[in-house]
Amino acid sequence: MARRLRVAQPAWAAMGFQARRVWLERFRDWILDNEDRLLRLVQDETGKTWGDLPIGEIVASVDVLNYWARNAEKFLAPEKARPHNVMMATKRMRVTYQPHQLVGSITPWNAQLAMQMLDIPAALMAGCAVLTKASEVTPLAWAAAVDGWKEIGAPDVLDAVTGRGEAGAAVVDAVDMIQFTGSVGTGRRIGVRAAERMIPCCLELGGKDAMIVLADADIDRAAKAAVWGGFYNAGQICVSIERVYVEAPVYDEFVAKVVELTRKLRVGTDAPNSYDADIGAVATPDQLSIIERHVADAVAGGATVATGGRRVPGPGLFHQPTVLLGVDESMACMREETFGPTLPIVKVADADEAVRRANDSEFGLAASVFTRDHAKGRAIAERVDSGSVNVNNVMTNVFQLPVPFGGRRSSGLGARHGGAEGIRKYCWQKSIIEERFNLPSEIYWYPTKARNIRLMTRAARLLSAGDWKRRLHRR
């Protein structure tokens, strides 16, 4: 498969941006035309609610396709550079962006379409061929999308493999650049293998996103944001709110509103287009076990379950949306990524304590700050040590395609998207230096001549020294 994609890539790159744009727009239209079928596949694989599905899968996917189809050429246009001093004035310089021939994209099970769509449109518009691997837990929806690419008659530059870890390892060994989204452990192994092969990689790994609620915040909005940010997709989003730090004067009010909103949430899988549920299923038994372990560990450590706290009895992998109070950083729910519908809330004395505790984590993917004072919000955002910070919103950074989306520390390496950087990572840079004038020889070429070397060093001193004494070689 990789060999076949490599064969097709040169023609794909040669056809130019506008021709590639046409194919991405046809693919976008195919996705919209097949929206219902794709969403039913996603729901069958994951048990998501119909309310979560369109926003998280279709809306996000077509938005990313449109963004890169319309902006790739601007970001990858050749760039001219000016000589940095007059001695180099005879040079004409430009930088071009050459696509990596074959890019690998490996994604997890929490958003089958959107996870791949955050990555592959930029790679395709850059002129790369793309070999993808969706999670073996949820392969069907993405396989159907790849079939759609073929159905529209697009060039043979996109395909998918399925399988467990060995399939992912084979992808890493077959490509020229790897984009990975998933667990910290797997990401580190991929990073090591990429280094061994001397290929670039971009890793978007775990998160433990903190939300800071200041005393002057709009508490109604902050509470609604915390509930949505913590429980959307049953908390199975890399930028889910997993820790909340609330200033003491508004703590009780905030907790009361969060608990009230959480108790109204409906758990289950609804019928297509019915919108009868809010919190869907947990995708795997292993993930449900992690959620249960984190809740049990918190309770054993003295935390209180304000609402929820249990697996929903009966068929399916459902867990009640859970609000935890009285938690601290000794508990797993505050240190490890839960990736489930839990919301630990902590009372803090002031903003300084909130920032300090938010930064006390091995993760640094995203965070949120809530305050009515925009200047204060920006100042707090500057102090929070994470790749993105939302002010008066949650998770919205994922959808802001012009700015980088990446993490710090164990949350990853590089940025999945973000303007020019989000597509240039799929290319290697080539610098082209051209002589403006074809002189018979360069002054420093052989044979070595003393007067030429002296002339060059005097000129360099004259142009580079910081004062006239040194320029004239006088002390």
Backbone torsions as a table, in degrees:
resi	resn	phi	psi	omega
1	MET	NA	-46.0	179.1
2	ALA	-61.4	-40.3	179.3
3	ARG	-62.5	-41.8	-179.5
4	ARG	-64.2	-41.9	178.3
5	LEU	-64.0	-38.6	178.3
6	ARG	-64.1	-36.2	179.3
7	VAL	-63.7	-38.4	-176.2
8	ALA	-80.4	-20.2	-171.3
9	GLN	-64.0	-43.4	-177.0
10	PRO	-56.5	-41.3	179.0
11	ALA	-67.1	-37.1	177.2
12	TRP	-62.2	-45.4	179.0
13	ALA	-65.9	-37.3	-175.5
14	ALA	-72.5	-21.7	-175.0
15	MET	-71.8	-16.8	174.8
16	GLY	91.9	167.3	-173.3
17	PHE	-65.0	-43.9	-174.8
18	GLN	-65.4	-38.2	178.2
19	ALA	-68.1	-40.0	177.4
20	ARG	-66.0	-36.5	177.8
21	ARG	-58.8	-40.8	179.9
22	VAL	-57.6	-43.1	-178.4
23	TRP	-68.6	-39.1	177.5
24	LEU	-65.4	-36.3	178.8
25	GLU	-70.9	-33.8	174.3
26	ARG	-66.8	-38.8	177.0
27	PHE	-64.2	-42.8	175.5
28	ARG	-55.7	-46.4	-178.6
29	ASP	-65.8	-36.3	177.1
30	TRP	-62.8	-42.0	178.8
31	ILE	-61.9	-43.9	178.8
32	LEU	-64.7	-39.5	179.9
33	ASP	-67.9	-25.7	-177.5
34	ASN	-111.5	21.8	-175.3
35	GLU	-54.5	-49.5	-174.9
36	ASP	-62.5	-43.4	-179.7
37	ARG	-64.4	-43.0	-179.9
38	LEU	-64.3	-42.8	-178.9
39	LEU	-67.2	-35.1	176.3
40	ARG	-64.6	-37.9	176.8
41	LEU	-63.7	-45.2	178.9
42	VAL	-59.9	-44.6	-179.5
43	GLN	-65.0	-40.3	178.2
44	ASP	-61.2	-35.8	-177.3
45	GLU	-79.0	-30.5	-168.8
46	THR	-122.3	-21.1	-174.9
47	GLY	75.8	23.2	176.8
48	LYS	-66.5	157.6	174.8
49	THR	-79.9	156.0	179.1
50	TRP	-69.0	-20.8	175.0
51	GLY	-72.0	-35.3	178.6
52	ASP	-74.5	-32.7	-166.7
53	LEU	-63.4	-55.7	-172.8
54	PRO	-61.3	-43.4	-178.2
55	ILE	-66.1	-48.9	-173.6
56	GLY	-74.9	-21.1	-175.8
57	GLU	-113.5	-59.4	-172.3
58	ILE	-80.8	-52.0	-178.4
59	VAL	-57.2	-47.4	179.7
60	ALA	-63.2	-41.4	-176.0
61	SER	-64.4	-48.4	-176.5
62	VAL	-71.3	-29.9	176.8
63	ASP	-63.9	-44.6	179.5
64	VAL	-65.9	-42.3	177.4
65	LEU	-57.9	-46.2	180.0
66	ASN	-64.0	-42.3	-176.6
67	TYR	-60.1	-49.8	-176.7
68	TRP	-74.0	-33.3	176.6
69	ALA	-60.5	-34.8	-175.2
70	ARG	-91.2	-20.4	-171.7
71	ASN	-116.7	-11.7	-174.2
72	ALA	-58.3	-45.4	-175.8
73	GLU	-61.4	-39.5	178.8
74	LYS	-62.5	-43.1	-175.8
75	PHE	-74.7	-25.2	-175.8
76	LEU	-107.6	11.4	177.1
77	ALA	-65.0	143.6	176.5
78	PRO	-55.6	143.1	-177.9
79	GLU	-115.0	132.6	175.8
80	LYS	-86.8	148.1	176.9
81	ALA	-126.3	144.0	180.0
82	ARG	-94.1	145.6	175.6
83	PRO	-56.4	141.9	-175.4
84	HIS	-85.3	-13.7	171.9
85	ASN	-153.0	168.0	-172.5
86	VAL	-67.9	-22.4	178.4
87	MET	-67.2	-20.1	178.9
88	MET	-103.6	17.1	-174.3
89	ALA	-66.7	-16.2	180.0
90	THR	-84.5	1.9	-177.4
91	LYS	-99.4	140.2	170.2
92	ARG	-112.1	125.3	-171.5
93	MET	-126.5	143.5	172.0
94	ARG	-151.0	156.8	178.7
95	VAL	-116.7	130.2	176.0
96	THR	-117.5	159.4	-178.0
97	TYR	-115.1	115.5	-176.7
98	GLN	-106.0	129.6	-175.6
99	PRO	-69.4	140.1	165.5
100	HIS	-63.1	134.9	-172.1
101	GLN	-61.6	-46.4	-177.3
102	LEU	-132.5	120.4	178.7
103	VAL	-105.1	141.1	173.7
104	GLY	-106.2	137.5	178.1
105	SER	-128.7	115.9	-178.9
106	ILE	-117.6	127.0	-174.0
107	THR	-132.2	160.1	-178.3
108	PRO	-89.0	-167.2	-169.9
109	TRP	-96.2	-1.3	-169.2
110	ASN	-82.7	-18.3	177.2
111	ALA	-153.9	88.1	-165.8
112	GLN	-59.9	-42.7	-179.6
113	LEU	-84.3	-51.3	-173.5
114	ALA	-63.4	-35.0	-179.7
115	MET	-60.1	-45.6	177.6
116	GLN	-71.3	-35.9	-177.0
117	MET	-70.9	-19.6	172.8
118	LEU	-67.8	-19.1	-171.7
119	ASP	-114.5	-49.7	-166.9
120	ILE	-70.4	-31.5	-179.9
121	PRO	-60.2	-40.8	178.6
122	ALA	-64.7	-43.0	179.7
123	ALA	-63.6	-43.2	178.8
124	LEU	-64.4	-44.1	-179.9
125	MET	-67.2	-26.1	175.9
126	ALA	-71.0	-16.1	-179.2
127	GLY	104.3	10.2	179.6
128	CYS	-86.0	156.0	160.1
129	ALA	-89.9	152.7	-172.5
130	VAL	-132.0	125.8	174.2
131	LEU	-107.6	118.7	-173.8
132	THR	-109.8	155.0	170.0
133	LYS	-140.2	111.3	171.2
134	ALA	-83.3	169.0	179.5
135	SER	-61.4	142.7	175.7
136	GLU	-66.3	-17.1	177.7
137	VAL	-73.9	-32.3	-174.7
138	THR	-138.5	66.7	-175.0
139	PRO	-89.3	-15.7	-164.1
140	LEU	-72.8	-44.5	-176.3
141	ALA	-64.2	-43.2	179.6
142	TRP	-69.4	-36.7	175.9
143	ALA	-60.2	-38.5	177.4
144	ALA	-65.4	-38.3	178.5
145	ALA	-65.5	-41.3	177.4
146	VAL	-64.2	-38.2	174.4
147	ASP	-60.7	-34.8	177.2
148	GLY	-63.8	-38.9	175.4
149	TRP	-58.1	-41.8	179.6
150	LYS	-72.3	-35.9	-177.7
151	GLU	-62.9	-34.4	179.6
152	ILE	-78.7	-1.5	178.1
153	GLY	82.3	19.9	-178.4
154	ALA	-68.0	155.7	176.6
155	PRO	-55.6	154.1	-172.8
156	ASP	-80.8	65.8	-177.2
157	VAL	-123.1	12.0	178.3
158	LEU	-141.8	127.0	177.2
159	ASP	-152.8	172.7	-175.3
160	ALA	-136.3	143.4	169.3
161	VAL	-115.0	156.4	176.0
162	THR	-125.4	160.9	180.0
163	GLY	140.4	178.2	-177.9
164	ARG	-86.0	-152.7	-173.6
165	GLY	-58.1	-34.9	-178.9
166	GLU	-65.5	-31.7	176.8
167	ALA	-67.8	-41.3	176.5
168	GLY	-63.1	-40.8	177.7
169	ALA	-62.2	-37.9	178.5
170	ALA	-65.4	-37.4	176.8
171	VAL	-62.9	-46.7	-179.8
172	VAL	-58.0	-37.6	-178.4
173	ASP	-78.7	-12.2	-174.3
174	ALA	-101.0	-12.9	-168.8
175	VAL	-110.6	174.4	-179.1
176	ASP	-103.4	-11.6	177.1
177	MET	-158.0	142.4	-177.0
178	ILE	-125.6	131.6	170.5
179	GLN	-111.5	119.6	-176.6
180	PHE	-124.6	137.1	171.0
181	THR	-127.0	126.4	-178.5
182	GLY	165.8	-150.5	-172.8
183	SER	-74.5	158.5	179.3
184	VAL	-62.6	-44.9	-177.6
185	GLY	-61.1	-48.4	178.9
186	THR	-65.5	-39.3	179.0
187	GLY	-60.9	-40.1	178.4
188	ARG	-65.4	-40.1	178.5
189	ARG	-65.0	-38.9	177.8
190	ILE	-66.7	-40.2	177.7
191	GLY	-60.9	-40.5	177.7
192	VAL	-64.1	-45.5	-179.1
193	ARG	-66.1	-38.0	177.1
194	ALA	-62.9	-40.3	177.7
195	ALA	-64.7	-40.0	177.7
196	GLU	-62.3	-36.6	-179.6
197	ARG	-87.8	-5.9	-178.8
198	MET	58.6	46.2	174.4
199	ILE	-120.3	150.2	179.0
200	PRO	-72.8	153.2	175.9
201	CYS	-142.7	154.0	173.5
202	CYS	-128.7	127.2	-172.6
203	LEU	-123.5	121.4	172.8
204	GLU	-112.4	110.1	-167.8
205	LEU	-113.9	-139.6	-170.6
206	GLY	-76.3	167.2	176.5
207	GLY	-141.7	156.4	173.2
208	LYS	-144.3	60.9	-165.5
209	ASP	-66.2	134.4	-179.1
210	ALA	-101.2	145.3	173.5
211	MET	-118.9	129.2	179.6
212	ILE	-110.8	125.2	179.7
213	VAL	-114.6	111.3	-179.8
214	LEU	-84.8	163.3	-173.6
215	ALA	-63.9	-24.6	-178.6
216	ASP	-95.1	12.3	-177.7
217	ALA	-71.6	158.5	167.8
218	ASP	-75.0	101.0	-170.5
219	ILE	-67.6	-35.5	176.7
220	ASP	-59.6	-49.3	-180.0
221	ARG	-64.6	-43.2	-178.5
222	ALA	-62.2	-40.7	-179.9
223	ALA	-66.0	-44.2	177.9
224	LYS	-62.3	-40.1	179.5
225	ALA	-64.7	-41.8	-179.5
226	ALA	-63.5	-42.0	-178.9
227	VAL	-66.9	-44.8	178.5
228	TRP	-68.9	-44.7	-177.9
229	GLY	-67.2	-26.8	179.3
230	GLY	-88.1	-27.7	-170.3
231	PHE	-116.5	-9.3	178.1
232	TYR	-55.8	135.3	-177.6
233	ASN	57.0	35.1	-177.7
234	ALA	55.9	33.1	178.3
235	GLY	74.1	8.9	-175.5
236	GLN	-94.6	60.1	178.2
237	ILE	-134.9	139.0	-176.3
238	CYS	-61.5	-26.7	-179.5
239	VAL	-107.1	23.2	174.0
240	SER	-59.9	148.9	173.3
241	ILE	-73.7	117.3	-177.7
242	GLU	-116.5	-6.3	176.2
243	ARG	-148.1	137.9	177.7
244	VAL	-127.7	127.1	177.8
245	TYR	-114.9	120.1	-172.4
246	VAL	-121.6	130.4	177.0
247	GLU	-62.7	142.2	-171.0
248	ALA	-53.1	-42.3	-176.0
249	PRO	-60.2	-24.4	-177.8
250	VAL	-115.8	7.3	-175.3
251	TYR	-60.0	-51.8	-176.1
252	ASP	-61.9	-43.1	179.5
253	GLU	-63.4	-44.0	-179.7
254	PHE	-62.5	-48.3	-178.9
255	VAL	-60.0	-43.9	-178.8
256	ALA	-59.9	-42.5	-179.3
257	LYS	-69.5	-40.5	179.2
258	VAL	-63.1	-45.3	-179.4
259	VAL	-63.9	-42.2	179.1
260	GLU	-60.9	-46.1	179.6
261	LEU	-65.3	-40.7	-177.1
262	THR	-65.1	-39.7	-178.4
263	ARG	-65.5	-19.2	179.8
264	LYS	-86.6	-9.8	-176.3
265	LEU	-71.3	140.4	-179.4
266	ARG	-99.7	128.4	-177.1
267	VAL	-104.3	133.6	177.4
268	GLY	148.2	178.4	175.1
269	THR	-108.1	123.4	-176.5
270	ASP	-94.7	166.0	177.6
271	ALA	-71.1	152.2	179.2
272	PRO	-51.2	132.3	176.3
273	ASN	65.2	17.6	-179.4
274	SER	-96.9	-30.9	179.2
275	TYR	56.1	44.1	-176.6
276	ASP	-100.0	4.3	-179.8
277	ALA	-139.7	155.0	179.2
278	ASP	-108.5	-42.5	-175.6
279	ILE	-114.1	117.4	-178.7
280	GLY	-89.2	-160.5	-173.6
281	ALA	-80.8	158.2	165.2
282	VAL	-80.9	139.0	-166.9
283	ALA	-71.8	-32.8	-174.6
284	THR	-137.9	154.0	175.3
285	PRO	-59.5	-38.0	179.6
286	ASP	-61.5	-40.8	-179.8
287	GLN	-67.4	-38.2	176.8
288	LEU	-62.5	-37.2	178.1
289	SER	-64.1	-38.6	177.8
290	ILE	-62.9	-44.6	179.6
291	ILE	-60.2	-47.6	-179.9
292	GLU	-62.7	-39.1	179.0
293	ARG	-64.1	-42.7	-179.1
294	HIS	-64.2	-41.4	178.9
295	VAL	-66.0	-45.7	-179.2
296	ALA	-62.9	-40.7	179.1
297	ASP	-63.8	-40.8	179.3
298	ALA	-64.3	-45.1	-179.9
299	VAL	-63.6	-41.7	178.4
300	ALA	-63.1	-28.5	179.7
301	GLY	-87.3	1.6	176.3
302	GLY	109.0	2.2	178.7
303	ALA	-73.8	160.5	179.1
304	THR	-114.8	135.7	174.2
305	VAL	-88.7	109.6	-178.8
306	ALA	-76.6	-31.1	174.2
307	THR	-163.4	151.4	-179.2
308	GLY	80.5	-140.3	174.4
309	GLY	100.1	-3.7	-175.1
310	ARG	-135.1	157.9	168.3
311	ARG	-68.3	142.3	177.8
312	VAL	-76.8	124.5	-179.0
313	PRO	-67.0	155.3	178.8
314	GLY	105.3	-171.6	-176.8
315	PRO	-70.0	156.1	177.7
316	GLY	91.6	166.8	-177.7
317	LEU	-107.5	80.1	-177.3
318	PHE	-117.6	141.8	176.4
319	HIS	-130.9	137.6	179.2
320	GLN	-62.1	140.4	170.8
321	PRO	-62.3	130.1	-165.4
322	THR	-125.6	128.3	174.9
323	VAL	-107.7	124.0	-178.0
324	LEU	-111.8	131.7	178.1
325	LEU	-119.6	160.6	179.1
326	GLY	69.1	30.1	-179.2
327	VAL	-92.0	161.5	173.4
328	ASP	-147.0	174.7	-171.7
329	GLU	-72.9	-2.3	174.3
330	SER	-78.8	-12.2	-174.1
331	MET	-92.8	146.8	-178.7
332	ALA	-59.8	-34.6	-178.2
333	CYS	-66.6	-13.8	178.1
334	MET	-105.4	-13.6	-177.6
335	ARG	-107.7	-44.3	-174.4
336	GLU	-95.5	154.2	174.6
337	GLU	-70.2	122.6	-180.0
338	THR	-83.4	-45.6	-178.7
339	PHE	57.9	49.2	-179.3
340	GLY	-161.2	177.7	-173.1
341	PRO	-81.7	64.5	175.1
342	THR	-124.0	147.3	-178.7
343	LEU	-138.0	92.1	176.1
344	PRO	-77.9	132.1	-178.0
345	ILE	-121.5	132.5	-174.7
346	VAL	-123.6	135.1	173.2
347	LYS	-85.2	132.5	178.0
348	VAL	-126.7	157.2	-177.3
349	ALA	-73.1	-39.0	-175.7
350	ASP	-159.9	-178.1	-177.5
351	ALA	-65.0	-35.1	-179.8
352	ASP	-61.5	-43.9	177.8
353	GLU	-64.7	-39.9	179.8
354	ALA	-61.3	-45.2	-179.8
355	VAL	-65.6	-43.9	-179.2
356	ARG	-59.7	-44.6	-177.7
357	ARG	-74.8	-33.8	175.8
358	ALA	-62.8	-37.7	-178.8
359	ASN	-79.5	-11.9	-178.1
360	ASP	-83.7	70.9	-176.1
361	SER	-155.7	149.1	174.8
362	GLU	-73.6	-13.4	-178.0
363	PHE	-100.4	160.7	177.7
364	GLY	-163.7	56.1	-177.6
365	LEU	-84.9	-57.3	179.9
366	ALA	-152.3	171.6	178.6
367	ALA	-159.2	172.7	179.0
368	SER	-140.1	147.9	176.7
369	VAL	-131.7	132.2	179.2
370	PHE	-118.6	123.2	179.4
371	THR	-163.9	150.9	174.6
372	ARG	-80.3	-16.5	-178.4
373	ASP	-91.5	103.7	-174.8
374	HIS	-64.1	-38.0	178.5
375	ALA	-62.9	-41.9	177.4
376	LYS	-64.2	-40.8	178.9
377	GLY	-60.2	-43.5	178.3
378	ARG	-65.4	-39.2	-179.8
379	ALA	-64.7	-42.8	177.1
380	ILE	-64.5	-41.8	179.8
381	ALA	-58.1	-37.8	178.6
382	GLU	-64.4	-28.2	-176.3
383	ARG	-87.7	-18.6	-178.6
384	VAL	-79.6	128.5	-172.2
385	ASP	-91.3	74.2	177.2
386	SER	-145.5	162.4	-174.9
387	GLY	-65.3	-30.9	178.1
388	SER	-139.8	147.9	173.9
389	VAL	-135.1	125.2	175.8
390	ASN	-95.0	133.3	176.1
391	VAL	-105.5	116.7	-179.1
392	ASN	64.9	31.1	172.7
393	ASN	-160.0	171.5	178.6
394	VAL	-134.2	143.4	172.9
395	MET	62.7	-4.0	-174.7
396	THR	-68.1	-19.6	-179.8
397	ASN	-58.8	-30.2	-178.6
398	VAL	-61.0	-30.7	-173.2
399	PHE	-97.5	3.6	179.8
400	GLN	-94.2	85.6	-169.6
401	LEU	-66.6	-24.3	179.1
402	PRO	-74.0	-11.3	-177.3
403	VAL	-118.7	154.1	-175.2
404	PRO	-62.9	142.9	172.3
405	PHE	-123.7	101.3	179.8
406	GLY	-158.5	172.6	-172.7
407	GLY	-121.7	174.3	177.9
408	ARG	-110.1	155.3	175.0
409	ARG	53.5	-127.0	-176.2
410	SER	-73.3	-1.3	177.9
411	SER	-83.6	-4.7	171.8
412	GLY	138.3	-169.8	-173.2
413	LEU	-142.8	122.5	-179.7
414	GLY	81.9	-172.9	-177.5
415	ALA	-126.7	134.6	-179.8
416	ARG	-66.8	-41.6	175.8
417	HIS	-147.0	178.1	180.0
418	GLY	139.9	76.1	176.3
419	GLY	58.2	-139.7	-175.6
420	ALA	-59.5	-41.0	-177.8
421	GLU	-63.4	-28.9	-177.4
422	GLY	-71.0	-17.3	177.1
423	ILE	-113.9	-28.9	179.8
424	ARG	-66.4	-21.9	178.3
425	LYS	-65.3	-20.3	178.2
426	TYR	-87.5	9.3	-178.1
427	CYS	-129.4	161.4	167.6
428	TRP	-111.7	146.0	-175.6
429	GLN	-88.0	138.3	174.3
430	LYS	-121.5	125.2	175.9
431	SER	-97.4	128.7	-179.9
432	ILE	-117.3	119.0	-178.0
433	ILE	-115.4	121.5	-172.8
434	GLU	-122.4	138.4	175.6
435	GLU	-77.4	131.4	177.3
436	ARG	-73.1	-32.9	-177.4
437	PHE	-129.0	136.4	178.7
438	ASN	-90.0	83.6	178.1
439	LEU	-74.8	156.0	180.0
440	PRO	-60.0	-33.4	-177.8
441	SER	-160.1	161.3	172.2
442	GLU	-92.0	149.1	-174.2
443	ILE	-63.8	-24.6	-177.3
444	TYR	-99.2	3.5	178.0
445	TRP	-74.4	162.0	175.7
446	TYR	-67.9	153.2	-1.6
447	PRO	-75.1	146.7	180.0
448	THR	-64.1	130.7	179.0
449	LYS	-126.6	128.5	-175.0
450	ALA	-58.2	-42.1	-176.0
451	ARG	-66.6	-33.0	179.0
452	ASN	-69.1	-42.3	179.2
453	ILE	-64.5	-43.4	178.8
454	ARG	-62.5	-40.3	179.4
455	LEU	-62.2	-42.5	179.8
456	MET	-65.7	-44.4	-177.9
457	THR	-67.7	-36.1	177.0
458	ARG	-66.3	-41.2	178.7
459	ALA	-64.3	-41.5	179.5
460	ALA	-63.8	-42.0	178.7
461	ARG	-63.4	-43.6	-178.7
462	LEU	-61.5	-37.8	-176.0
463	LEU	-86.0	-23.5	-168.9
464	SER	-107.3	-28.0	-173.9
465	ALA	-66.8	155.7	-176.1
466	GLY	-88.7	-9.6	179.3
467	ASP	-145.5	163.6	-173.7
468	TRP	-68.5	-32.6	178.4
469	LYS	-59.5	-45.8	179.6
470	ARG	-71.9	-34.4	177.6
471	ARG	-62.0	-37.6	179.8
472	LEU	-93.5	7.2	178.4
473	HIS	60.1	41.8	178.2
474	ARG	-121.3	138.4	179.5
475	ARG	-128.9	NA	NA
